[in-house]
Amino acid sequence: GLQIDVEDVVFNGLASALSCLSREQKELGSLVIDIGAGTTEYTLYAGGIIRYTGVLPVGGDHITNDLAFGLKVSMSRAEKLKRKYGAAIVDGNLKQDPIIVSGGDDPLERSVNGESLQTIMSARVEEILELIHQELYENRLLGLLRSSVLICGGGARIPKIEDLAQRIFAVPYQPGKAMGVNGLTKALEAPEFACPIGLLKCAAFQMKRRERTKLGLRSALAGLFKR
C-alpha cells in the first residue's frame, strides 16, 4: 500500500462548484456539471446553499464507446475522432467529404461519415444533460436555476456543448473554470482543473477550521487554569 491517511472525503461535484461559482451565482441559482471520463457529477446552488447533488454513471468514455461501436473503429481511433471532429450539436454545414481512417489500431483503411459521427456523439451528450434536467424537474428544483449553467471537466471541451446546455436548461452558459487562483492562472483555468482546485480549497478550509478549533480549545484551557 501507499501508506496514505485519508483526512476527509469530498464529493467531486461539490469541489467543482466551490471552485467555479461566485457568491452571486450561488445566491441566484446556478448548476455546475462536471463531465469526467466515467461519471458526470452535478451540483445545484441557490440561495447561497447546496440544493441538490447527483451523479450519473456516464461520461466521456461512454461517448467514445458509442463512436467505436457505431463507426466500427477501435476505441483509440474513436477517441481521436471524437476530439477532432466531434460536437454536441450536429453541424448543419458539415462537408460531406468522408473522413479517412487508416493506421494505428485499424489495419484497414476506411472512411467515416462526419455527420454520422456527430449524430452519434450529440445523442449521448444530449442524453446526459437531459437526464440532469429531468432529475431537477422531478424534484421541483428547476425554478431555482436562475443564474447560469456551468460545465467543467473534459466534457467542457466538446464543441457546441454551450449551445446545447443553454437550450436544455434555458439559462445562460458560462465556462466552468476555477476562480480566485493565484499563480499560473491561464494554465489553471482549464476546465479539467476545476475539481482538483476545488478539492484544494476544501482542504485549506478544513485546515483553517481545525486551527481555529485548536486555538479556541487552548484559550478555554488557559481560562480554566487561570480561574
C-alpha positions in Angstrom: 0.0 0.0 0.0 0.9 3.7 -0.3 0.5 4.3 3.5 -1.6 7.4 2.9 -4.0 8.6 5.5 -7.3 9.9 4.2 -8.2 13.2 6.0 -11.6 13.7 4.5 -13.9 12.7 1.6 -15.4 15.4 -0.6 -17.9 14.9 -3.4 -16.3 15.9 -6.7 -19.4 17.8 -7.9 -19.2 20.0 -4.7 -15.5 20.6 -5.2 -16.1 21.8 -8.8 -18.9 24.1 -7.7 -16.8 25.6 -5.0 -14.0 26.5 -7.4 -16.2 27.8 -10.3 -19.1 29.7 -8.7 -19.1 33.3 -7.4 -21.1 34.3 -4.4 -23.7 36.0 -6.6 -24.1 32.8 -8.7 -24.6 30.7 -5.6 -27.3 33.1 -4.4 -29.2 33.5 -7.7 -29.1 29.8 -8.6 -26.5 28.0 -10.7 -25.9 24.5 -11.9 -22.4 23.1 -12.2 -21.9 19.9 -14.3 -18.6 18.1 -14.2 -18.4 15.7 -17.2 -15.5 13.3 -16.5 -14.3 10.1 -18.2 -16.6 7.7 -16.4 -19.1 9.7 -14.5 -20.9 13.1 -14.6 -21.4 14.9 -11.3 -23.6 17.9 -10.9 -24.5 20.4 -8.1 -27.2 23.0 -7.9 -26.6 26.0 -5.7 -29.4 28.5 -4.9 -29.9 30.9 -2.0 -26.2 30.5 -1.1 -26.6 26.8 -0.2 -26.5 23.5 -2.0 -30.0 22.5 -3.1 -29.2 19.2 -4.9 -26.3 17.0 -6.0 -26.2 13.9 -8.2 -24.1 11.5 -10.1 -24.7 9.8 -13.5 -22.6 6.7 -14.3 -22.0 8.2 -17.8 -19.1 10.2 -19.1 -16.6 10.8 -21.9 -15.6 7.2 -22.1 -19.2 6.2 -23.0 -19.2 8.7 -25.8 -16.0 7.1 -27.2 -17.6 3.6 -26.8 -20.7 4.7 -28.7 -18.5 6.0 -31.6 -16.4 2.9 -31.6 -19.5 0.7 -31.9 -21.4 2.9 -34.3 -18.5 3.7 -36.7 -16.9 0.2 -36.3 -13.5 1.5 -35.3 -11.2 0.9 -32.4 -11.6 2.7 -29.1 -8.3 4.6 -29.6 -9.4 5.7 -33.0 -12.8 6.6 -31.8 -11.2 8.8 -29.1 -9.1 10.7 -31.7 -12.2 11.1 -34.0 -14.2 12.4 -31.1 -11.6 15.0 -30.2 -11.0 16.2 -33.8 -14.5 16.0 -35.4 -17.0 15.6 -32.5 -19.7 18.1 -31.4 -22.6 18.3 -29.1 -24.9 19.5 -31.9 -24.7 18.3 -35.5 -23.2 20.9 -37.7 -25.7 21.6 -40.5 -22.9 23.0 -42.7 -20.7 19.9 -42.3 -19.0 19.0 -45.5 -19.9 15.6 -46.9 -16.3 14.7 -47.6 -15.6 11.3 -45.9 -13.1 11.2 -43.1 -10.4 8.6 -44.0 -9.4 6.4 -41.1 -6.1 4.5 -41.5 -3.2 3.3 -39.5 -3.0 2.9 -35.7 -5.1 0.1 -34.4 -7.2 -0.1 -37.6 -5.3 -2.2 -40.1 -7.7 -1.5 -42.9 -8.2 2.0 -44.4 -11.9 3.1 -44.3 -14.0 6.2 -44.5 -16.2 7.6 -41.8 -19.1 10.0 -42.4 -18.7 13.2 -40.3 -22.5 13.7 -39.9 -22.9 10.2 -38.6 -20.1 10.7 -36.1 -21.7 13.9 -34.8 -25.1 12.4 -34.7 -23.9 9.5 -32.5 -22.0 11.8 -30.2 -24.6 14.5 -29.9 -27.2 11.9 -28.9 -25.1 10.8 -25.9 -24.2 14.3 -24.8 -27.9 15.4 -25.0 -28.9 12.3 -23.0 -26.5 13.3 -20.2 -27.8 16.8 -20.0 -31.5 15.8 -20.4 -31.1 13.3 -17.5 -29.9 16.0 -15.2 -32.7 18.3 -16.4 -35.3 15.6 -15.7 -33.9 14.9 -12.2 -34.2 18.6 -11.3 -37.7 18.8 -12.9 -38.9 15.8 -10.9 -37.7 17.3 -7.7 -39.3 20.7 -8.5 -35.9 22.5 -8.5 -35.8 24.0 -12.0 -37.3 27.2 -10.7 -34.3 27.8 -8.5 -32.0 27.8 -11.5 -32.0 31.5 -12.5 -28.3 32.5 -13.0 -26.3 30.1 -15.2 -25.2 26.6 -16.1 -21.5 25.8 -16.0 -19.8 22.8 -17.4 -16.3 21.7 -16.4 -14.2 18.6 -16.7 -13.1 17.2 -20.0 -16.7 17.4 -21.4 -16.5 21.2 -21.3 -14.2 21.0 -24.4 -16.9 19.4 -26.6 -17.7 21.9 -29.3 -21.2 23.5 -29.1 -21.9 22.0 -25.7 -22.6 25.5 -24.5 -25.4 25.9 -27.1 -26.9 22.6 -26.1 -26.8 23.4 -22.4 -28.5 26.8 -22.9 -31.2 25.2 -24.9 -32.0 22.4 -22.4 -31.7 24.5 -19.2 -32.9 27.9 -20.6 -30.3 29.9 -18.7 -27.0 31.5 -19.9 -24.0 29.2 -20.2 -20.6 30.1 -18.6 -17.3 28.1 -18.9 -16.6 26.1 -15.7 -13.2 27.4 -14.8 -11.7 27.9 -11.4 -11.7 31.4 -9.9 -9.6 33.2 -7.3 -6.4 31.2 -8.0 -3.0 32.9 -7.9 -0.1 31.8 -10.0 -0.3 30.3 -13.4 -3.9 31.4 -13.9 -4.0 30.7 -17.7 -3.0 27.1 -17.2 -5.2 26.6 -14.1 -8.3 28.0 -15.9 -8.6 24.8 -18.0 -12.0 23.1 -17.2 -10.2 19.9 -16.2 -8.7 21.7 -13.2 -12.0 22.9 -11.7 -12.4 19.8 -9.5 -8.8 19.4 -8.2 -8.6 23.1 -7.4 -11.9 22.8 -5.6 -10.6 19.9 -3.6 -7.5 22.0 -2.6 -9.9 24.8 -1.5 -11.8 22.3 0.6 -8.6 21.1 2.2 -7.5 24.6 3.0 -10.8 25.4 4.6 -10.7 22.3 6.8 -7.2 23.1 7.9 -8.2 26.7 8.9 -11.2 25.4 10.8 -9.1 22.9 12.7 -6.6 25.6 13.6 -9.4 27.8 14.9 -10.8 24.9 16.9 -7.3 24.2 18.4 -6.9 27.9 19.3 -10.3 28.0 20.9 -9.6 24.9 23.0 -6.2 26.4 24.1 -7.9 29.6 25.2 -10.6 27.7 27.1 -8.0 25.6 28.9 -5.9 28.7 29.7 -9.0 30.4 31.1 -9.8 27.3 33.2 -6.3 27.2 34.7 -6.5 31.0 35.4 -9.7 30.6 37.3 
